[in-house]
Amino acid sequence: MEIETKCLHAGYEPKNGEPRMIPIIQSTTFKYDTSEKMGELFDLKASGYFYSRLQNPTCDMVAAKIAAMEGGSAAMLTGSGQAASFMAVFNLANAGDHVVASSTIYGGSFNLFSVTMRKMGIDFTFVDPDCTDEELEAAFKPNTKAVFGETIANPALIVFDIERFAKAAHSHGVPLIIDNTFATPINCRPFEFGADIVVHSTTKYMDGHDATLGGCIVDHGKFDWMAHKDKFPGLCTPDESYHGITYATQFGNEGAFITKATAQLMRDFGCVQSPMNAYMLNLGLESLPVRMERHCSNALKIAQFLEQSDKVSWVNHPSLPGSKYYERAKKYMPNGSCGVISFGVKGGRKAAEKFMAELKLGMIATHVADARTCCLHPASSTHRQMSEEELVAAGVPSDLIRLSVGLENVNDLLADIGNALSKI
């Protein structure tokens, strides 16, 4: 099936007389006739459900759809995108380990890695996504366990060179983790370019309607864990906290990563996505292809309009021919990048605040990738914990405005933006 069809049909196939829509299995608990049958589930010798903190049928059906969309072997839903990023990394790296990450990742992810996970004993080296080969090579250490980047950086809109970083990661025997939130699998499938694990904040385009928090981890199922067993003892040696299972041996490359994340991390952290949220996420997935097409076309028209304004100092959108990342975007996202634009208004921070105050249709909100147009000044909101130096390193200068273009009629949006610019 093509991806548009997978958005509607993958993950759940109703049988005769069964519900057309994925059913909401709201139960926390599942009944069994004998202790032996339940014991087989706890030993991971049989498939099924016993407690929704680990797995739930509704969530698994939606996760299977996203895995099919990305071309992965297995997936797991989480309660948020932050939880997905955390568990994807923590499933590989423990205290004393090291991770290489792009310096331009989303501010919340940057803080998660640079502050919280460092308190857990995991070290991170942040590299410019456009660094030289020598700088990239120097970032790796003997205890490096993964490389992490974003397809399109939020909000810097830097397009990540997936193939280049995958090659570097694999030369050091570690997987590449890609946050594919902004592009979605509609516009980019990182596995086709060498990535090994994909994470999403499903709160964004996948839901698309400001309705449900959520995240997802997808494993390509191709990374050979046992070939690098010294680096990944959590996957390649017995897990004494779960009946001595060796995940890579029992579940192979296709199932080891997600099974460990479920049986070990989800069990202990409990950052589950609720069945109701998964059901609502699935509604968003069904319309994702047509929505992404509209988001991208609206954004490109507005970016072109902003380029012509004498009130605007610069415009950044990967699909603009003048963008530094235009050719890279065409390679990784030939059908469109995303609906997000970043730009600077002449006059800096004060002019930016005036612009946002004058918007009537676009709403000031921390959210992004929504059906409605949203506007944000990251330096005073999502990235406010960063110093001026960190903002520059992250590609988020203090004059940057992030505009997440929605599904409204583009002429209405152009009129609103033009009016706000005229008031500066």
N, C-alpha and C positions, 0 to 999 in steps of 0.2 A: 504493500500500500504506500502511496505517496503521503507526505506528512499531513496534508490537509485532511485526508481520510483517516489517518491515525488519530488525529485530534478528536474525531467523532467516535471511532470504533475500537481503538486499542484499549486493552486493559480489562474489558468486560464484554462478554458476549452472552446476551440473555438467551435462555433456552425457551422452548415452547411454553407460552403462558406466563413467563417470568417478566418482571418489570423491565421496561425499555431503559429507564434511567438506573444508574448505579444506586443500589439501595443504601440507605443510611443505617448501619448496624451500630446503634448507639450504646449497646450493652458494654459494660466493663468486663463482664465475666462470661465464660462459656462452660456449659455442662457436659460431663462425660459419664458414661455408664460404669467405668471401672477405673481404679487407680493406675492400672497397668497402661491403659490407653493414654491417660494424661501423662504418665511417666515417659512415654515415647516422645511426647511433644517436648518435655523438659530436656530430654537427652538429644533433641534435634534429629531424631531418627524417623519422625513422621511430620508431615505438614499439617498445620491447623492452628487453632487459637486457644489461649487459655486466659489471657489477661491483656486488656487493651493498652496497658502501659508499654508493652513490648510491640505487639502487632494487633492490627484491627483490619477486618476484611474490607471495609470501605476505603480506608487509607491505602491498603495494599493494591486495590484495583486502580486507584488514581496514580499511585507510584508506578505501577506497571505501564500505564499509559505514557507517563513522562519518560520512562526508560525507553519505550518504543520510539517516542518522538526524537530522543537524543541518539538512538542507536546503541543503547547500553544493554548490559546483561541483567542488571538488577538495580533497584532504587528503594529509597526509604524516605518517607515524609517526616518533617520535623515541625516543631511549633513555630519556628521563625527562620528567616534566612540567616540570622546570626548563629542560631543553633546548628544549622547545616554547615556553615563555615567552620565553627568550632569543632564539631564532631568529625568532619572530614579530615582535619589536621590532627586532632587528638587521637584519632584511630590509628595513626602512624607514629606520632612523635610523643615521647614521654619526657619526664624530667631528665635533663642532661642532654637532650637532643636539640637539633638545629633545623631551621626551615629558611629557605630563600623565598622572599615575597617581593612583588612589585611595590614600589613606593607610592604609586598613584591609586591604590585600591581605595574603595569606599572608606570614609572616615571612621565609621563604626567598626569595620573590619580591622583597620589600622590600629585603633585603640585596643580592640580585643587581642590582637597579636602583640603589640608593643608594650602593653601594660599588664593586662589580666593574665595572659598565657605566660608572660615572662615571670610573673609571680609564681606560676606553677613549675618554673624551672626550665621552660622551653625558650631557647634563644632564637631570635629572628634577625636576619640581615635583609635590609630593604634596598633594592636596586632600582635605578631608573630603568623603565621598560625600554628606553632607547640607548641603554649603556653599550659600551664597546664589548666585543667578545672577550677581551682581556679582563674587563671589569666584571663581567658575568662569571667568568671562570674563577676569579678570585673570591667570589661570594660563597663558593661551596667549601664545606669543611668535611672532615672524615665522618662526623656525626650528623650530616645533613640527611633528612628523611623525606623531604618533599619540596616542590616549588609551587608557588601560589600566585595566580594573576587573574585579571578580569578581561573578558573579551573586549568590552568597552568600559573604560574607567568611569566611575561615578564620583564626582561630576566632571572630571577633566576631559572625558571623551577621547582619551588616548586609546587607539586600537592596538591591542596586544599582539605581538608577533608569535602566535601560538607554535608554529613549526620550529622556530628558532629556539624557543625556551624548552620545548619538548625534547629537541635533540640534545640540548645541554643537560636537562634533567636525566635523560636516559643514559647519557655517557657517564653519569655518576651513579647509576643504578637506583634512581628514585623516580617516583611518578610526578606528573604535572597535574595540578588541581586548577581548574578554571571556573571562575564565577561567570556564568553565562546569562545573568539576570537581564541585562539590557538588550542583548541581541535576541534572546530566546532561541530555542531550536528551529523556529521558523526562519530566522535569518542567518544563523550560524550553528553548525554542529561540530564542536571542538574535537570530538573523537576522530573525525575525518582528517584532522591535521596533527594528530599525535598525542592529544591530551588523554589522560587516563581516568580522571575523576572529574565530574562536573557538579557544581552546586548552584542552586537557585534560591533567591528570595521569591517565592511564589506569590508573595504579597503584591508584587509589582505587575508587570504585564500579564502574567499567567492568570491571576485573578482579574485584574484590570478594572475593578469597580469599587475600590476602597472598602471592600467588605470583609476580607478574611486575611489574618496573619498566617504565614506559613513558610516553610522551606522544603527543599528536597536535595538529596544526595543521589547521584547516579554514578554507577561504576561501569566502565567500558567492558571490564571482564577480560582484558587482554594482557595486563601487566603480570609478569611472571614473578610471583612473590618468592617462590622457593629458590629461584635462581639468585636471589639476593637475601637469603634467609638470615644471614648474620645482621643485616640492617633492620629486619622486621620480625623480631622474636614474638611480638604479639600476635602475628598471623601465622608464624611458622614453627612455633613451639607450643606445647600443651598449655591451655588456659586453665589454671587450677581453680579459678573462680567459676568455671563452667564445665565441671565434670572432666577436666583434662582434655578437652577437644583441641585439636590442632586444625584451625580453620582452613588453611591453605591445602592441607591434605584431604580433609573430609569434604570440602565444598569446591575445591579447585579454584582456578583463577576467576571463573565466572561468578562464584558465590561467596568467596571468602571475605571480601572487604565489607559487604553489606551485612552479611550474617554476623560478623564480629561487632559491627556498629550497632546492630539490633540487640544481640544477646548480651553484650557487655555494656556498651555505653548508654543505649536507650534504657536498658534495665536499671542502670545506676543513676542516670541524670533525669530521666523521665520527661524530656522535652518533646512530648508527643504533639502531633497535630490532631485536633478533635475530628471525629467522623463527620460532624456537621460542616466544619471548615473544609474538609476534603471534598465533600459533596458540592459545596459552593465553588471551590476551586475548579472542579470538573466542569461546571457550567462555563467558567471563564475559558478553560482550555478548548471547549467546543467552538468558540468563536475567535480564538486567538489568531488564526491566519488572516481573516478579513480585517480584524482590528489592527494588526501590525502593518498591513498594507496602508491603511488610512493614517495611522500615526506617522509613518515614514513619509508619505507624500505631503501631509500637512506641514511637517517639520521642515522639509526641504524648501517648500515655498516661503515659509516664514524666515528661514535662515537667509535665503536669497534677498528677501525684503530688508532684513536687518543689515545686510552687507551694503545696501544702497543708502542707508540713513546716515546723515551727518551728525547725529547724536550718539552714534555707536562707534567705539574705538576699535573693536575687533569682534569677530564671530567665529565660533568653532562648532562645526558639525561634520562628522566623518564623510558624509555623502556630498559635501560641497567640493566642486572641482579644485578650489583653492586651498583645501585643507591639507595640512602636512601628512595626514593619514589617508588621503583619498585613495591612493593606489592600494594600500594595505587593506582598506575597507572593501574595495572591489574584489580583492583576492578572497577574503574570508567571508564577506557578506555581499555577494553580487546582486542580491535582490533588495537591498536596503539595509540600513544599520539600526537606527532606533528613532524614537520620537523626541529625544532630548537634545536641546541646544544649550551651549554656554556662550555668553557674550559679556562684553564690558561696555558700560555706558560712560561717555566722556564726563568727567567730574568725579569719578571714583565712588567711594562708599556712600557719600551723601546723595549723589545723583541716582545711585542704584536704589536707595531707600525711597526716594521721591517717585521713581518709576513704578516701583511695586505698589506704593500707596495709591497711585492713580489708576491702576488696573481695575476694571469693572467685571470682566468676564473671567480672566485668569485669577485664580485664588492663591493667596500666600499660604503655603502649606509645606510641611516637611516631606510630604509624600511625593512620589514620582511614578511615572509609568501608569497613569490612571486614565480613565475615559475622559475625565475633565482636565482642562489645562491648569497646571500648577506652576507656581513661581517661588523661587527660594534664593536667599543670599547665604550660601554655605558658610562663609567665614564667621557669620554671627549666629549660626544655628548648628547644623550637623557637624561642622568642623571647628566649632568654637574652642574645643579643648586643645587645638594645635597652636603652636607658636607661629610667628610670621615666617620663620625659616622652614618649619614643617609644612606650612601651607604652600610655600613655593615649591618645595620638594615633591609635594603631593599633586602639583599641577592645579592648585586651587588658589589663585591670587585673591587678595581681599576685595578686588573690584568685580569679581566674577558673579554673574547672575546665572542661575540654572533655570531654564524654561522647559518644562515637560509638556509637550504639545499634545492636546487631547483629540477627541473625535468630533469636535464642533465643526460647523461650516468654516472653512478656512478664511473666507471673506470677513466673517464676524471677528475672528481672531486677529486678522490683520488690522481691522478698524480699531480694535481695543488696544493693541500694541502701539499703533500709530498715534492714537490719542494720548497714551501715557508718555510716549517719547516727547510729544509736543509740549508737555507741561514741565519738562525739565528746564 
